[in-house]
């Protein structure tokens, strides 16, 4: 019998088998999707989930209103018996399945959260961002970042990096599913808004003196281009939301540094899915 494939061993990384490590020797890196989140967590990185036109903006607004956010993937919600049953089990309010919610209901539309009663305990899910949170569950810390909290997020990352918690951060650009724009179409597509959103944080971390990987440098340069906000307002995901009547969600997502708190996973909490607003002690 031949030797066992090392890839079947839990915790295996390419560097352990053949000397090649896809993660660069730098303090700040950018990767894509749930798999990138999983691999970063496996390596012990702080993970920042960037889902600009959905989870990042909605949760940034929620924690600014002192909400406690419980983040679970759609598959996990269904395993609990659906949103209503999950809300009962978790002792929290559920979001509407649809982005367009009736008056008084909350949804992943950030606009639905801007006037919500502060201090609520709410279950958040999304096809992309929540899946990345699930994948990053073993990371030493998980933050939710984007343009709305870019400076606050970079300061908090710096605080984590200045401790023994972790020596590197991987920002995960979540991407989108083609089915959101073309119903019935299978597959995941890169989302330029998430890449640029990661860049908004990378650029600030570079200013703080942290070393950036090639991917992080490219994301930072994209963010620093003169027309980035105008171009993001015209990207596929933004056009899709405006066509569905959610122009306000696009505007809220692109309000740079509007929020001072960062959705951050509560340390020591057993489920690893509870997020509250946090600021750096020096912020």
Residue pairs with C-beta under 8 A, 6 or more apart in sequence:
6 12
6 16
6 17
7 17
11 42
13 21
13 39
13 42
13 43
14 20
14 21
14 22
15 21
15 23
22 39
23 29
23 39
23 40
23 43
23 45
23 168
23 170
24 213
24 214
24 215
26 168
26 211
26 212
26 213
26 216
27 161
27 167
27 168
27 169
27 205
27 210
27 211
27 212
28 168
28 169
28 171
28 202
28 205
28 206
28 210
28 211
28 212
28 213
28 216
29 40
29 45
29 168
29 169
29 170
29 171
29 212
29 213
29 215
29 216
30 170
30 171
30 172
30 173
30 195
30 198
30 199
30 202
30 213
30 215
30 216
30 218
30 219
31 37
31 39
31 40
31 170
31 171
31 172
31 173
31 215
32 172
32 173
32 174
32 175
32 190
33 128
33 131
33 132
33 172
33 173
33 174
33 175
33 188
34 131
34 132
34 134
34 135
34 174
35 135
36 132
36 170
36 172
37 47
37 49
37 132
37 133
37 135
37 136
37 139
37 170
37 172
38 135
38 136
40 47
40 136
40 139
40 170
40 172
41 47
41 135
41 136
41 137
41 138
41 139
42 138
43 168
43 170
44 139
44 140
44 166
44 168
45 139
45 140
45 166
45 168
45 169
45 170
46 139
46 140
46 141
46 142
46 143
46 157
46 160
46 161
46 165
46 166
46 168
46 169
46 170
47 132
47 136
47 139
47 141
47 142
47 143
47 169
47 170
47 171
47 172
48 142
48 143
48 144
48 145
48 153
48 157
48 169
48 170
48 171
48 172
48 198
48 201
49 55
49 56
49 129
49 132
49 133
49 136
49 142
49 143
49 144
49 145
49 172
49 174
50 56
50 144
50 145
50 146
50 171
50 172
50 173
50 174
50 194
50 197
50 198
50 201
51 126
51 128
51 129
51 132
51 144
51 146
51 174
51 194
52 146
52 147
52 191
52 193
52 194
52 196
52 197
52 232
52 253
53 191
53 193
53 237
53 238
53 241
53 249
53 250
53 253
54 108
54 126
54 128
54 129
55 71
55 108
55 124
55 126
55 128
55 129
55 130
55 133
55 144
55 174
56 129
56 144
56 145
56 146
56 148
56 197
56 253
57 110
57 146
57 148
57 249
57 252
57 253
58 108
58 109
58 110
58 113
58 124
59 69
59 71
59 124
59 144
59 263
59 275
60 144
60 146
60 148
60 149
60 258
60 259
60 261
60 262
60 263
61 110
61 113
61 114
61 148
61 252
61 259
62 69
62 113
62 116
62 122
62 124
62 263
63 69
63 259
63 261
63 262
63 263
63 275
63 276
63 277
64 259
64 260
64 261
64 277
65 113
65 116
65 118
65 119
66 118
66 119
66 277
67 113
67 116
67 118
67 119
67 120
67 121
67 122
68 92
68 120
68 121
68 122
68 274
68 275
68 276
69 122
69 124
69 263
69 274
69 275
69 276
70 90
70 92
70 121
70 122
70 123
70 124
70 271
70 273
70 274
70 275
71 123
71 124
71 125
71 129
71 130
71 133
71 134
71 273
71 275
72 80
72 86
72 123
72 124
72 125
72 130
72 134
72 273
73 125
73 130
73 131
73 133
73 134
74 125
74 126
74 127
74 130
74 131
76 125
76 134
77 83
77 86
77 123
77 125
80 86
80 89
80 90
81 89
83 94
83 95
83 97
83 123
83 125
84 94
86 94
86 123
87 93
87 94
87 123
90 123
91 121
92 120
92 121
92 122
92 123
93 106
93 120
93 121
93 122
93 123
94 122
94 123
95 101
95 106
95 107
95 108
95 122
95 123
95 124
95 125
96 102
96 105
96 106
96 107
96 112
98 107
99 107
99 108
99 109
99 244
99 246
99 249
100 107
100 109
100 244
100 245
100 246
101 107
101 109
101 112
105 112
106 112
106 113
106 116
106 122
108 124
108 126
109 246
109 249
110 248
110 249
110 252
110 253
111 246
111 248
111 249
111 252
114 252
124 130
127 177
127 180
128 174
128 175
128 176
128 177
128 188
129 144
129 174
131 174
132 172
132 174
133 142
133 144
133 273
134 273
136 142
136 172
137 272
137 273
138 272
140 160
140 165
140 166
141 160
141 165
141 166
141 264
141 265
141 267
142 264
142 265
142 272
142 275
143 153
143 156
143 157
143 262
143 263
143 264
143 265
144 262
144 263
144 264
144 275
145 153
145 171
145 197
145 198
145 201
145 262
146 153
146 197
146 200
146 201
146 253
147 196
147 197
147 200
147 253
147 254
147 255
147 256
147 257
148 252
148 253
148 255
148 256
148 257
148 258
148 259
149 257
149 258
149 259
149 260
149 261
149 262
150 197
150 200
150 201
150 204
150 256
150 257
151 204
151 257
152 257
152 259
152 260
152 261
152 262
152 279
152 280
152 283
153 201
153 262
154 201
154 204
154 205
154 208
155 279
155 280
155 282
155 283
156 262
156 264
156 278
156 279
156 280
156 283
157 169
157 201
157 205
158 205
158 208
158 210
158 280
159 280
159 281
159 282
160 166
160 169
161 167
161 168
161 169
161 210
169 205
171 198
171 201
171 202
171 216
171 219
172 198
173 190
173 191
173 194
173 195
173 197
173 198
173 219
174 191
174 194
175 188
175 189
175 190
175 191
175 194
176 188
176 189
176 190
176 191
176 194
176 236
176 237
177 187
177 188
177 189
178 185
178 186
178 187
178 188
178 189
179 185
179 186
180 237
180 240
181 236
181 237
181 240
191 235
191 236
191 237
192 222
192 232
192 235
192 236
193 232
193 235
193 237
193 238
193 253
195 219
195 222
196 219
196 222
196 223
196 228
196 232
197 223
198 216
198 219
199 216
199 218
199 219
199 220
199 221
199 222
199 223
199 224
200 223
200 256
202 212
202 216
202 217
202 219
202 220
202 223
203 220
203 223
203 224
205 212
205 216
206 212
206 216
206 217
206 220
212 220
222 228
225 231
229 254
229 256
232 238
232 254
233 250
233 254
238 250
241 247
241 249
241 250
242 250
252 258
260 279
260 283
261 277
261 278
261 279
262 277
262 278
262 279
263 275
263 276
263 277
263 278
264 275
264 276
264 277
264 278
265 272
265 273
265 274
265 275
266 274
266 275
266 276
